[in-house]
Amino acid sequence: MIQQPGSSGLVQAVASDKRGIGYSGIGYKTADVRAVPLAAEAGDTPIPPTIEHAYSDEYPLSRSLLLMVNHKPGTKLDPLRREFVRYVLSQQGQADVVKDGYFPISAPMAERQLKLLGIETGH
C-alpha cells in the first residue's frame, strides 16, 4: 500500500497502475480512472456512483460536503457572508460546483438552506 499526500496524487497513482485502486472524492475523477459501483454488503447488488444514488444515500461511500460560516448563532449573517452563501447556493455557484467535477445540490435543497439562514431568495 502506498499513501499519497492528497486526492489528486492518489488519482494520478491509480491512473498509472493498471491494477491500481484507491478512494477519493468524485471531484478528483479524471478520464484516466473510473468510479466503480459498490455494494454495502457482500452479495448485494453493486450500486453505480450516480448523482441519484448519492442523493438517496444508496451509494455506500456518498457524503455531503458542508459549508461552515463563522458568525454568532441567532444573528443575521453580515452582508459579505450572506452574499457568499447566496452565491454558493445559486444556480451559478452550483454550476461552478459541477465544473469542478462535484455533484450539485438541487434547487429545492438550496432554497431550503437559504430559508433556514433567513436569506431572501428574490423569488
N, C-alpha and C positions, 0 to 999 in steps of 0.2 A: 504494500500500500504506500502510495506517495501522497503526501499532503501538499496542497497548493496554497499560496498566500491569499488567494481570492477566487471568486467565481469565474472571472474571465480567464485566469490562468488554468483553472480546472477544466473549463470547456476546451481550451486550446490543447491541453494534455490529452483529453479524451479523443478529440478530433484527430490527433496524430497517432493514435494507437488503435488499430482495427479491433482489438479486444477490450478497449478501454470502456470503463463505466464510471459514472460519477453522479453527484447530486448538486444541482444548482437551481437558482430561480429561473423561471421561464423567460425572463427578460434578457438572459445571457445566452439563450439558444442561438446558434448560428446554422447556416446551411450545411455545415460540416458534421453536425451531430443531430440526433433526433430525440425528442421527448418520448418516453415509452409508456404504454399502458401498464397500469399496476393493479394488482388485486390486494385487498385489505387482508385477506386470509388465504391460506393455501386451499386450492380447489375453487375459489371464487372466480368469476369471470373478470379478466383484466378490464379496467376502465380507461378509456383513452383520455389524455390530458387536454380536454377541450374547455373552452370558457364555460359552457353549460355545466360540465361535470365539476369544475372548480367552484362555481356559484352554489351548486346543490350540495357541496361537500362530499360528493361521491368519489372524486379522485382522492386517493388516500394521502397525498402529500400537498394538497392545496391549503393555502392560508392567505389571510388578508394582510396587506401592509398598512400600517397605521400612521397617521399624521398626528404629531404631538405639537401643540401650540402652548407656549408659556404665557399664561395670563391668570389672573385671580379668579377662582371659581365664583360663579354667581354674578359676575360682572360682564358687561358687553365687551367684545373684542375692540381693541383700538382700531382706527381706520386702516393702518398698514396691514395688520394681521387679518382683519376682516376681508380686505381686498385680495390678499394672498389666498385665503381659504376659498373665497368666491371663485378665484381663477382656477385653483386646483380642481374644484368640483364642477367647473364649467365645461361646456362642450369642447372648447379649445384646449383646456387643461387635460381633459381626458383623451383628446386626440394626440396630445404630446405623450401621454402615458402609452398609448398604442404604438406611436412612432418609436418609442424606446423598447418595444417588444413585450410590454406587460399587458395584462387584461384590464380593460377599463371597468369602472363601476357603471351601473345602469343609471339612467336619468332619474327614475324614482328613488334610487338609493341616494343619489346626490341631493335631491330635493329634501329628502328626509333628514339628512345630515345638516343641511343649511337651516332647516326649520328648528332642529334641536339646538343649534347655536344662535338662533334668533336673528339670522341673516336673511334679509329680504331678497327674493329671487328676481324681482322685476316682472313677474308674470301677472 
